[in-house]
Amino acid sequence: MTLSTIINIAVTLIFIYLASSFIILTIQERIFFDLKAKKLKEFIYMLLGEEQQKGKNDGSFSLTDKFFEKYLISPTNPSQSSKVKQRKVLISQELERIPAEEFVANLMLLVAEELNYKDEDFYNKYELTKIMEDINSSEYFSEKIKLEFSRMARTAINRFQDKKEQINYLDKQLQSWYNRSIKSALELYAQESKNISIILSVIIVLMFNIDTVNIINNLSKSELTSTISNKITEVIVSNSESSSCSELDNDTEFESCLQDQLATTFMALDRIDNLPIGWNFSEPLKEQFTPLDFPHIIKAVTGWILSIIAISQGAPFWFGILNNLINFKSSKSAK
């Protein structure tokens, strides 16, 4: 088997992984698009020691509710359904990117508002001891907020005599508290998202019979491998010249760009129906399970497991590898 054949097989195989990964990405975006928003909002409730109460009709709002309304949610679409979706997107995108100092500053402005401090420069107007006492005496704040703030404030008062140094220390402690908490929340979301991706990968692999071992065996014998690989290369290189998805930092823009490039590639391949995936019901399992014995079953299961592991890595991962491989293939061909 020549190096050119190996590269063609790799391009085709990786494209199959990429297409499958993108299907999963689309499903997650449509069905689980609010997962991150939900988890991050739950994190703020936990961070501030509050419980999320659904269906409140008394007009009251928790500190978390006010924080989201004032600093994270700014819908522009007049339709209600669009507002809901936009709010979830804003929460998931903005909350994980909001700097700790900005979060703490906004949080303290809300605290000052609830304590009826009229002066925005309340830090300089009131002693830290008074602010701590006012928070502890208020029924609006949770016990967790009272305990955390009191602990940090006492440490600041005990360590420093200068009022400005006390405030600076308190700010840094609050920022560190937020950073530790948001990191844990994002790690939890990433793990849950990964679990969902694996489950969806299992479903996609079994639904379309994406058997890595069988795909490689078929591609190594197929005369269409070079044709398919060359078409994929041609389309992706053409798309990359007009729009490079890899240069986009925003996740939403990257996924939109990736979706456009894949759609174009699919259109270029719409007449190729000999990719070694799917279930051939005209001659059921003829090549993959002939003869139907234990070694062939183990081989198929191994191929499925390899596909599940590969596809669960995600579309951005395979998109990057495919681009690098195509660049290598193009540079090799130019020599």
N, C-alpha and C positions, 0 to 999 in steps of 0.2 A: 504494500500500500504506500503510495507516494505521499510526500508532504502536502502537495496540493489537494489530494483527495481527503487527507485528514482535516485540513483547514475547511474544506467545503462541508464535510460532515459536521464539524464543530459549529460552523456558522448556522447550518440548518437546525441542529439540535438546540443550540442556544436560542435561536429564534422561537422554536416551539416552547421552550421554557419561558421566554419573554412574553409570548402571546398568552400563555396560561396564567402567568403571574399578573398580567394586565387584567385578565378577566376577574381574578380575585380582587385586584385593586379596585376595579369598578364596582364589584359587589359590596366591598367594604365601604366604599364612598357612598353608595346609594342606600345601603341598609344600616351601616354602622357609622355613618358620617358624624353623628352626634356623640359617639362614644367618648372621644377625647374631651369634648366640651362638658359632658356630663361628669366625667371623672375629675376634671380640673375644678369644676364648680363644687363638687362634693369635697374636694380637697380644701377649698377656701372655707367651707362650712366647718370642717374638722379643725382647720388651722385656727379659726376664731372661736371654736368651742360652741358652735351653734347647730341647731337641728333644722334641716330643711322641711318647712311645713307647707304642704300642698293644699291649695284650695282655701287659703286664708281670705276671709271676707271682711275683716275688721279694719282694713286700711292700714294696718301696722306693717312695718318692714324691719327686718333684722339688719344688722350691720353689713352682713354679706350681701343682702339684697340691694342695699343702697350703694355699696361699692360697685356692684355690677351695673346698676342703672346709671350711675354717674360717670364711671371711668372705663367701662368695657363695652357697653352696648350703645350703638348709634345707628339703628336701622334707617335706611333711606327709601326702601321700596314700599309703596303704599299698601300692597296686598298683604294680608295677615299671614298667609302661609309663607310668603317670601321673608317676612319679618322674622318669623320663628327660625327658619333655616339660617338666615343671615346672622341672627344673634348667636346661634350655636357655632357658626364658623368664626365669628369675631372672638368669641370666648376662647375657642380652641387655639386660634392663631395668636391672639394678643396676650393672653394670660401667660403662656409659656415664654414669651419674649419680653414681657414687661420688666425693666430693670428693678432690682431690689430697692434701690433708693427711691424710685418713683412710687413703687407699691407702698413703702413705709410712709412717704410724704402724703400720699392720698389717704391712706388709712388714718393717719393722725389728724388730717383735716376733718375727716368724718367724726373722729372722736371729739375734736374741739367743737364741732357743730352740735353734737349730742349733749355736750357739757355746757352749751350756750356761751362759749367763748366768742365774743364778737370780733376781737382783734385777731387777724390772720397771723400776726407775729406773737402768738400766745406763748411760745417757748420762752421768749425774752420777757414777757409781761408777768408770767406766773412762775413761781418756784416749782421745781420738779416734785418736791414733796407735796405741794398742793394739788398738782395734776394727778399724782398717784392717789391721793386721798379722795379726790372727786370721782375718779374712775371706780374706786372700791365702794364708794357710797351710792353709786348709780345702780339702778335695777335694770338698766338697759343692756349692760355688758355682761357677757358670760363669765362664769367662774374661771374658766381657762384664761381668758383675756386678763382678768384681774390678777391671777396668780403669776402669769408670765410677765406682765408689765411691772408688777410690784417687785418681782425677783430682779429683773434687769435694772429697774430704777434704784433699788436699794444698793445694788452693786455699784452703780454709777455714783451715787451719793457718797458711799463709803470710800471709793477710790479717789475721787477728785473733789477738791474744794471749789474750784472755779466752775461757775454755772455753765459756761460755754463748753468746757471739757466734759461735763456731765451729759449734756445734750448730745454732743458728738459721739460719746461712748454708747449712749442709749440707742442712737440711730444705727450705729454699726452692729450692735447686738440684735436689734430688730431685723436688720437686713440679713444677718447671718441666720437667724431663725427662719426667715422666709426662704432663703436659698436652700437650706437643708430640707425644708418641707417640700418645696416645689420639685427638687431633684427626686425625692422619694415618690412623689405623685406621678412624675413623668416615667420613672422606671416601672412603676406598677402598671401604668397605661401601656407602655411598650411591651411588657410581658403578656398582658391580656390580648393586645393586638396580635402579638406573635402566635399566641394559642389559637386565636380565631383564624389566622392565616394558615396554620397547619391543618386545622379541621377542614377549611375550604379547599386546601391543596389535596387532601385525601379524596374529597368529593369529586373535584375536577379530574384528578388522575384516573379514578375508577370510572367516572362517567365517560371519559374520552379514551380510556385505555392507553394512557401515556406511559409506555413501558420503555425505559431508557435502553435496556439491553436489546430489546427487540428493534427499537428505532436504529441503533447503531448497526445491528446485523443487516437490516434492510437497506440502510443508506450505503453501506459498504458494497452492496451488490447492485444498487440501482443506478441506471444510467441518467436518471433525472436529478441526482444529487447535485451535480455541477450546475445544471440549469437553474434549479431552485436557489442554490447558494448565490449564483451570479445575479439573479433577479433581486434577491434580498439586498445584496451588496449595492447594486445599482440604485435601488430606491432609497436606501438609508443614506448613502453618500450624497445623493441628490438633495434629500431633505436636510442633511447636515449643512450643506452649502448655503441653503436659504435660511435655516433656523437651527441654531445649536442649543438643544435642551440642556446640555451639560453646563452651560454658562449661566443658567438661571438659578438663583439662590432660593427664591420663594417656592415652597412645596407645591402650592396650588398651581402656579404657572408652569412648574416643571411637569406636573401630571397632565395638564392640559396640552402642553407641547408634545409630550410623549404619546398622548392619545391621538393627536393629529398625525404624528409620524407613523404610528402603528396602523391607523385607519388607511393611510395611503399605501402602506406596504401590503396590507390585506387585499386592497383593491388590485394591486399588481399581481397578486398570487391567486386571485379568485378562480382562475381556470385550472389551477393545479390541484388535482384531487387525489394524488398518489402519495401524499405524506403518510408515513407509516404510523398513523394513530387512528383511534376509533375501533369500533367493533364491526368486523366484516360478517354480517348476518347471512350473506349469500353462501359463504362457505365458512361457517362458524369456527373460529379459532384454528383454522387449518395450519398456518405456519407457526403461530405462536405456541400452540399446545399440541403439536404433532411430533411424536406420539404423546398421548395424554398420560404422562407418567410423573413420578415424583420429581425427577431432575428438571423437567420443563415447568412444573408448577413452581418450584423453588426459584428458577430463573425468572419467571414472570413476576413473582412476589418481590424478588430482589430489584428488578427493573422498576416496579411501582414505587418501592421505598426510595430508590435513588431519585426518582422523579419528584416525589413528595418533598424530599429534603431540598432538592434544587429549586423547585417552584416556590417553596415557602421563603426563599431568600428575598423575593420581591422583584418587581419590575425594574426599579432604578438600578439594582445590582446587576441584573442581566443586560440592561440597556448599556451600561458602562462597559461591560466586558465585550458585548457584541460590537460596539463602536471601536474599541481597541483592536479587536480581532480583524475587523474589516479594514481598518487603517493599515494593519500589518499585511493583510492580504493584498491591498492596493499597492503598497510600497514594494512588495515582493514582485508583483506583476509588472510594475514599472521598470524593474531592473532588466 
